[in-house]
Amino acid sequence: MRNRSCALLMLLLSLTETVLSGNVLVLPGEYSHWKNMRIMVEELVERHHNVTVLTHSASPTVNQSEKARFKFMLFQVNASAEEADRVSQKLINLWLDQDSTSFQKLASIWDVMSGGSRYMQAVCDGMFKKDLVDLLKESHFDVLLYDPMMPCADLLADVLDLPFVISIRVTFANTLERLCGQMPAPPSYVPAAATQGHLTDHMDFMERLENVILYIVHTAMVRLQTMLIHDKHLSKIAGKPTTLCETMSKADIWLIRTYWDFEYPRPFLPNFKFVGGLHCKPAKPLPKEMEEFVQSSGDDGIVVFSLGSLIKNLTKERANTIASALGQIPQKVLWGYAGEKPETLAPNIRIYDWIPQNDLLGHPKTKAFITHGGTNGIYEAIYHGVPMVGLPLFIDQPDNMNHMKTKGAAVTLDFFKMESKDLTQALNDVISNPSYKESMMRLSRIHHDQPMKPLDQAIYWIEFVMRHKGAKHLRVEAHNLTWYQYHCLDVAAFLISLIALVAFIFVKTCSWLFHKCFRKTPRKTKKE
């Protein structure tokens, strides 16, 4: 009897697990975006959900042949991974190029846009082949999770009639969130991400003027780009006029990969969830040889240096400048770099093709982190409380490092103009001045003091969407308003017209009464 009761209990528990498990379709981004999203995928699997990662044959970083606890589904596209990587490298080279003329830069921009457009069209065409769409429909997914780096993913969710969740880092001037997600972004105190990355939430008149202009420029650029590239492809596939914002605006939840330890305070909507640092975790032991080198640093400690996975090489001049600077500090340096070995490499520096960045930042001997300013690296530094020296290069990196500089946790240098003495001085300041460490520890305490861990919160909202077949009750009505209705310009026009009409009637009435009461009576003639 006892055995039968235990068997019944186990059956009930297994049924409960089956009921709670969902069927998740994931369309990943590339490079660091996929590394970040994979953490969520692994956690979903850990919680007994069935996860299918839909990727394509031209993906440069999603390795569908690897062994994983989740399932890969591959579709063929008329492009290659090398072509996709070339587009990314051209974009990076465009940002890094300091010597080209304006004409050459314009030509490079057009080349990158054309290559990106061809790549996007190839991916979208492959994604919407009838056999694949039918197979996805037969799989009966409960939710779609995607990164906007994967083109046409939101349109696929619409075709499959699935609720979907976006995983995104806040974009330039909050364009996608502001234009497509209706997230409020008052330019008076929400800074646009500029190339120089110097605006904060405390702006004087000239900075607010610059910020408004940046919002206008970024909005125009995004509108033009989506109109010329994205909207055309989306409309062709959908068979009707469709825009990127129209499809993206249907998202049930936006998972923003930052948090208030990093962001400036600002308004946000109920379907926007800030989950920055969801990939962070306690440090693991280092490889034996690396640990021995770290321990050899003594009381001076170590400096961790990485410019991310996309920067595969530096110019000889820049590499030697950096190596000369690192050779002048007492700390040991672990440098993640796959390029040519600098000529000025000092004995206190070790170069590795790859470094366990999170584990190194969590090591008690780590004194500082030299970084390009990628969001993943910044959050690992916040998580472990390591102050930074920023060498931002492109895209959102200058703005990221400006956030950390404003919060007193980093020193930022111009990568292209700095000399060896500048980097040496910056490292000495960050390591010897306790205010940087204190500021970073304050941010770290804020990050850890949350009612729910970022990863748990991200998974909770994905599961929430599955449980309730969407989260449209969190979606604001602003999505259904025209631009003039959103800004109440029609109401303003009505009120102004009404005031003008009342004023006109009042003036006319006063004029009539004045003439009626004070006009002169005509004199009588003699005959009368």
ZASEMAR-165838 format. One record per residue (C-alpha): y, z, x; residue in one letter. Coordinates in steps of 0.25 Angstrom, whole numbers, padded with zeros to 4 digits, always signed. Each point is the difference from the previous one (the first is absolute). Layout:
YZXA ...
***
This chain:
+0000+0000+0000M +0009+0004+0011R -0003-0014+0007N +0003-0007-0013R +0014+0007-0001S +0004-0003+0014C -0004-0015-0002A +0008-0001-0013L +0012+0007+0008L -0001-0010+0011M +0000-0012-0010L +0012+0005-0007L +0007+0002+0013L -0003-0014+0004S +0004-0006-0013L +0014+0007+0001T +0001-0006+0014E -0003-0014-0006T +0010+0002-0011V +0011+0005+0010L -0002-0012+0010S +0008-0012-0002G -0001-0015+0005N +0012-0003+0009V +0005-0013+0005L +0008+0000+0013V +0008-0011+0006L +0005+0005+0014P +0012-0003+0008G -0002-0003+0015E +0002+0007+0013Y +0005+0015-0001S +0001-0002-0015H -0015-0002-0001W -0002+0012+0009K +0008+0008-0010N -0007-0005-0012M -0013+0001+0005R +0001+0016+0000I +0002-0001-0015M -0012-0009-0001V -0009+0009+0008E +0005+0012-0009E -0003-0008-0012L -0014-0002+0005V -0002+0015+0003E +0004+0003-0014R -0012-0009-0005H +0009-0012-0004H -0006-0014+0002N +0010-0007+0008V +0001-0015+0003T +0010-0006+0010V +0003-0014-0003L +0005-0007+0013T +0000-0015+0005H -0005-0008+0011S +0014-0001+0007A +0002+0015+0001S +0004+0004+0014P -0003+0015-0001T -0010+0003-0011V -0013-0001+0006N -0010-0003-0012Q -0012-0001+0009S +0001+0015+0004E -0009+0010-0006K +0007+0009-0010A -0003+0009-0012R +0007-0010-0009F -0002-0014-0003K +0007-0012+0005F +0002-0013-0008M +0005-0012+0007L +0006-0012-0005F +0003-0013+0008Q +0014-0005+0003V +0005-0013+0006N +0006+0008+0012A -0005+0007+0012S +0002+0014+0005A +0006-0006+0013E +0011-0007-0009E +0003+0013-0007A +0001+0008+0013D +0009-0011+0005R +0010+0001-0011V +0000+0015+0002S +0002-0002+0015Q +0011-0010-0002K +0007+0010-0009L -0001+0011+0011I +0005-0010+0010N +0012-0004-0009L +0004+0015+0000W -0002+0002+0014L +0007-0012+0005D +0014+0003+0006Q +0003-0013+0007D -0001-0011-0011S +0012-0007-0005T +0003+0001-0015S -0005-0014-0002F -0013+0004+0006Q -0001+0013-0008K +0002-0008-0013L -0011-0010+0004A -0009+0012+0003S +0003+0007-0013I -0003-0013-0007W -0013-0002+0008D -0005+0014-0004V +0004-0001-0015M -0008-0014+0000S -0012+0006+0007G +0000+0012-0009G +0002-0008-0013S -0012-0009+0004R -0009+0012+0003Y +0004+0007-0013M -0003-0013-0008Q -0013-0001+0007A -0004+0015-0004V +0005-0002-0014C -0008-0013-0002D -0012+0007+0005G +0001+0012-0008M +0001-0007-0013F -0012-0009+0001K -0007+0000-0014K -0014+0005+0006D +0007+0012+0007L +0009+0004-0012V -0013-0001-0009D -0008+0009+0010L +0012+0010+0000L +0000+0001-0015K -0015+0002-0001E +0002+0012+0010S +0008+0008-0011H +0009+0007+0010F +0008+0011-0005D +0013-0001+0009V +0005-0009+0011L +0007+0007+0012L +0008-0010+0009Y +0010-0001+0011D +0011-0010-0002P -0004-0007+0013M -0011-0006-0008M +0006-0011-0008P -0002-0003-0014C -0008+0014-0002A +0009+0004-0012D -0002-0013-0007L -0015+0002+0002L +0001+0013-0007A +0007-0007-0011D -0011-0010-0001V -0011+0010+0000L +0008+0009-0010D -0001+0012+0010L +0009+0011+0002P +0005+0000+0014F +0006+0009+0011V +0009-0004+0011I -0001+0006+0014S +0013-0003+0007I +0011+0005+0010R +0014+0000-0005V +0005-0014+0003T +0014-0005+0005F +0011+0005-0009A -0011+0005-0009N -0001-0015-0005T -0014-0001-0006L +0001+0015-0006E +0014-0002-0005R -0001-0015-0005L -0014+0001-0005C -0003+0014-0002G +0013+0004-0006Q +0001+0012+0010M +0015+0005+0000P +0007-0002+0013A +0015+0003+0000P +0006-0006+0012P +0010+0011+0001S -0011+0009+0006Y -0013-0008+0001V +0002-0007+0013P -0006-0015+0002A -0009-0002+0012A +0009-0007+0010A -0005-0007+0013T +0009+0010+0007Q -0006+0012-0008G +0013+0009+0000H +0003+0003-0014L -0004+0013-0006T +0002+0007-0014D +0014+0005+0005H +0009-0012+0001M +0015-0001+0001D +0008-0012-0007F -0003-0010+0010M -0015+0003+0001E -0001+0000-0015R +0007-0014+0000L -0010-0005+0011E -0012+0006-0009N +0005-0007-0012V +0001-0013+0008I -0014+0002+0005L -0006+0002-0014Y +0007-0013-0004I -0005-0008+0012V -0014+0006-0001H -0001-0002-0015T +0004-0015+0002A -0010-0002+0011M -0011+0006-0008V +0004-0008-0013R +0001-0013+0008L -0013+0002+0008Q -0008+0004-0013T +0006-0012-0007M -0003-0010+0010L -0014+0005+0005I -0007+0011-0009H +0005-0004-0014D -0004-0015+0002K -0014+0004+0004H -0002+0010-0011L +0005-0009-0011S -0009-0011+0005K -0012+0010-0001I +0004+0006-0013A +0003-0013-0007G +0013+0005-0005K +0013+0005+0006P -0002+0013+0008T +0007+0008+0010T -0004+0010+0011L +0008+0011-0007C -0006-0003-0014E -0015+0002+0005T +0004+0011+0010M +0007+0008-0011S -0012+0002-0008K -0006+0010+0011A -0004+0013-0006D +0002+0008+0012I +0008-0002+0013W -0006+0008+0012L +0012+0001+0010I -0005+0003+0014R +0011+0009+0003T +0004+0014-0004Y +0013+0009-0001W -0003+0005+0014D +0004-0014+0004F +0008-0006-0011E +0014+0004-0004Y +0001+0007-0014P +0002-0011-0011R -0004-0003-0014P -0014-0005-0004F -0008-0004-0012L -0013+0008-0005P -0009-0012+0004N +0005+0001+0014F -0009+0010+0009K +0004+0003+0014F -0013+0002+0008V +0005-0002+0015G -0009+0005+0011G -0013-0002-0009L -0007-0005+0012H +0003+0012+0009C -0011+0010+0004K -0003+0011+0010P -0002-0004+0014A -0014-0002+0005K -0004+0002+0014P +0004-0010+0011L -0010-0009+0008P -0004+0008+0012K +0007-0008+0010E +0013+0000-0008M -0001+0015-0002E -0001+0002+0015E +0012-0008+0002F +0008+0008-0010V -0005+0013+0005Q +0005-0004+0014S +0014+0000-0005S +0001+0015+0001G +0012+0007-0007D +0008-0013+0000D -0009-0006-0010G -0001-0015-0004I +0008-0011-0007V -0007-0010-0009V +0006-0014+0000F -0004-0011-0010S +0008-0012-0006L -0011-0003-0010G -0011-0010-0001S +0009-0012-0003L +0007+0000+0014I -0011-0005+0009K +0009-0003+0012N +0014+0002+0006L +0008-0007+0009T -0002+0003+0015K +0014+0005+0001E -0001+0010-0013R -0014+0005+0005A +0005+0003+0014N +0013+0007-0006T -0009+0009-0009I -0010+0003+0011A +0011+0004+0010S +0006+0010-0011A -0013+0006-0003L -0003+0002+0015G +0012+0009+0001Q -0004+0011-0009I -0010+0012+0003P -0009-0003-0012Q -0012-0008+0000K +0001-0013-0009V -0011-0006-0008L +0005-0014-0003W -0007-0009-0010G +0003-0014+0005Y -0009-0013+0001A +0010-0008+0008G +0001-0003+0015E +0000+0013+0009K +0015+0003+0004P +0003-0001+0015E +0007+0013+0000T -0011+0008-0006L +0000+0015+0005A -0012+0009+0002P +0004+0009-0012N -0002-0012-0010I -0013-0005-0005R -0001-0013-0008I -0010-0002-0011Y -0003-0012-0009D -0002+0010-0011W +0004+0015-0002I -0004+0010-0011P +0014+0002-0004Q -0002+0010-0011N -0009+0008+0009D +0009+0000+0012L +0012+0004-0009L -0008+0012-0005G -0003+0004+0014H +0007+0013+0004P +0005-0006+0013K +0008-0011-0006T +0015+0001+0002K +0005-0013-0005A -0003-0013-0007F +0006-0013+0004I -0001-0010-0012T +0004-0013-0005H +0003+0007-0014G -0012-0004-0008G -0002+0008-0013T -0014+0004+0004N +0004+0005+0013G +0012+0008-0005I -0008+0007-0010Y -0011+0004+0010E +0012+0006+0009A +0005+0007-0012I -0014+0005-0004Y -0002+0006+0014H +0015+0004+0003G +0002-0009+0012V +0015-0004+0003P +0002-0015+0003M +0008-0010+0008V +0001-0013-0008G +0000-0014+0005L +0001-0007-0013P -0002-0015+0001L +0000-0007-0014F -0001+0000-0015I +0001+0015-0005D -0002+0006+0013Q +0015+0002+0003P +0002+0006-0013D -0012+0009+0001N +0005+0006+0013M +0014+0002-0005N -0006+0009-0011H -0007+0008+0011M +0013+0000+0009K +0008+0005-0012T -0010+0011-0002K +0002+0005+0014G -0015-0003+0004A +0002-0013+0009A +0009-0007+0010V +0001-0015-0002T +0002-0011+0011L +0003-0015-0001D -0013-0006+0006F +0007-0012+0005F +0012+0006+0007K -0006+0014+0005M -0001+0002+0015E -0011+0009+0007S +0010+0012+0001K +0003-0001-0016D -0015+0002-0003L -0002+0011+0010T +0013+0007-0005Q -0005-0001-0015A -0014+0006+0004L +0006+0011+0007N +0010+0003-0011D -0011+0000-0011V -0010+0008+0009I +0010+0011+0005S +0009+0001-0012N -0007+0009-0010P +0008-0005-0011S -0008-0013-0001Y -0013+0008-0001K +0006+0010-0010E +0005-0012-0009S -0014-0007+0001M -0007+0013-0003M +0009+0002-0012R -0004-0014-0005L -0014+0004+0002S +0000+0012-0008R +0007-0008-0011I -0011-0010+0001H -0012+0010-0001H +0007+0008-0011D -0004-0008-0012Q -0007+0003-0013P -0010-0011+0003M -0004-0007+0013K +0006-0014+0001P -0014-0006+0000L -0005+0008-0012D +0013-0004-0008Q -0002-0015+0003A -0015+0001-0005I +0004+0009-0012Y +0010-0011-0005W -0010-0011+0003I -0011+0008-0008E +0011+0003-0011F +0002-0015-0002V -0015-0002-0002M -0001+0012-0009R +0011-0005-0009H -0002-0015+0001K +0014-0001+0006G +0013+0009+0001A +0010-0008-0008K +0005+0012-0006H +0007+0003+0014L +0006-0014+0000R +0015+0000-0003V +0005-0009-0011E +0010-0006+0010A -0011-0010+0003H +0003-0006-0014N +0015-0001+0001L +0008-0011+0005T +0009+0002+0012W +0013+0002-0008Y -0007+0009-0010Q -0005+0009+0012Y +0014+0002+0005H +0005+0001-0015C +0010-0012+0003L -0002-0004-0015D +0004+0014-0004V +0011+0000+0009A +0005-0014-0005A -0001+0005-0014F +0008+0013+0002L +0010-0007+0008I +0002-0011-0011S +0000+0012-0010L +0011+0007+0008I +0008-0013+0002A -0001-0003-0015L +0004+0014-0004V +0012-0001+0010A +0004-0014-0006F +0000+0005-0014I +0008+0013+0004F +0010-0008+0008V +0002-0010-0012K +0000+0011-0010T +0011+0007+0008C +0008-0012+0002S -0001-0003-0015W +0005+0014-0004L +0011-0001+0010F +0006-0012-0005H -0002+0005-0015K +0007+0013+0003C +0011-0004+0009F +0003-0014-0002R +0015-0002-0005K +0004-0003-0015T +0007-0013-0001P +0016+0001-0004R +0004-0004-0014K +0009-0012-0001T +0015+0001-0006K -0004-0008-0012K -0011+0011-0003E 
***
